[in-house]
Amino acid sequence: MEWIKIEERKPPNNVYVLIATYDGRPNVKMHFIQIACRLNDAWIDDHEGELLDSKYGVVTHWMPLPDKPEDGNIKNG
């Protein structure tokens, strides 16, 4: 899978995807990767279900989440 630039194509609404954000504030300059869902022009984080605040980062890229494991079981060891 490859990252898709948000300016080229947005993911579908109400579908969780992997997003890359960039916080370009002068004293920060950080990249973040997380799972989120797009609702029109807003983004909802999958962990807290909260609106992502664009003042702390702009979504620059996205990609679909990978498929879950075939059997659904996670085995240790």
matplotlib code that plots the C-alpha trace (Angstrom):
import matplotlib.pyplot as plt

x = [0.0, 1.1, 0.3, -2.3, -2.0, -5.1, -5.0, -5.2, -8.0, -9.9, -10.9, -14.6, -16.7, -17.3, -14.5, -11.5, -8.2, -4.5, -3.7, -0.4, -0.6, 2.0, 2.3, 4.3, 4.2, 7.6, 8.5, 7.2, 7.7, 6.3, 4.7, 2.0, 0.4, -2.9, -6.3, -9.1, -12.4, -13.3, -16.7, -16.8, -14.0, -13.6, -11.5, -12.5, -9.8, -10.5, -9.2, -11.2, -13.8, -12.9, -12.6, -9.0, -8.0, -6.3, -4.3, -2.1, -1.7, -3.0, -3.8, -1.4, -1.8, -3.9, -4.1, -6.7, -6.3, -4.9, -7.2, -7.6, -6.0, -7.9, -8.7, -9.2, -7.2, -4.0, -1.7, 1.2, 4.5]
y = [0.0, 3.5, 6.8, 9.0, 12.7, 14.3, 17.0, 14.4, 12.3, 12.2, 8.9, 8.0, 9.5, 7.3, 4.9, 4.5, 4.9, 5.5, 9.2, 11.1, 14.6, 17.3, 19.8, 22.7, 25.1, 26.9, 25.2, 21.7, 20.4, 16.8, 14.1, 11.8, 8.6, 7.5, 5.9, 8.3, 8.7, 11.5, 13.2, 15.7, 18.2, 17.0, 14.1, 11.9, 10.0, 6.3, 6.1, 8.8, 9.5, 13.2, 15.7, 16.2, 19.9, 21.2, 23.7, 20.8, 19.2, 19.0, 15.7, 15.4, 11.7, 8.7, 5.0, 2.2, 0.0, -3.4, -6.4, -8.2, -11.6, -14.4, -16.6, -13.6, -15.4, -13.9, -16.6, -15.9, -17.7]
z = [0.0, -0.7, 1.0, -0.9, -0.8, 0.7, -1.9, -4.7, -3.2, 0.1, 1.6, 1.8, 4.6, 7.7, 6.9, 9.2, 7.5, 8.5, 8.4, 8.4, 9.9, 10.0, 12.8, 11.3, 14.2, 14.4, 17.8, 17.0, 13.4, 14.0, 12.0, 13.5, 12.2, 13.5, 12.7, 12.0, 10.1, 7.8, 8.2, 5.3, 6.2, 9.8, 11.1, 14.1, 16.0, 16.5, 20.1, 21.9, 19.2, 19.4, 16.6, 15.6, 16.1, 12.9, 14.9, 16.1, 12.7, 9.2, 7.5, 4.6, 3.5, 4.1, 3.2, 3.7, 6.8, 6.1, 6.1, 9.4, 9.8, 8.1, 11.2, 13.5, 16.2, 17.7, 19.0, 21.4, 21.2]

ax = plt.figure().add_subplot(projection="3d")
ax.plot(x, y, z, "-o")
ax.set_aspect("equal")
plt.show()
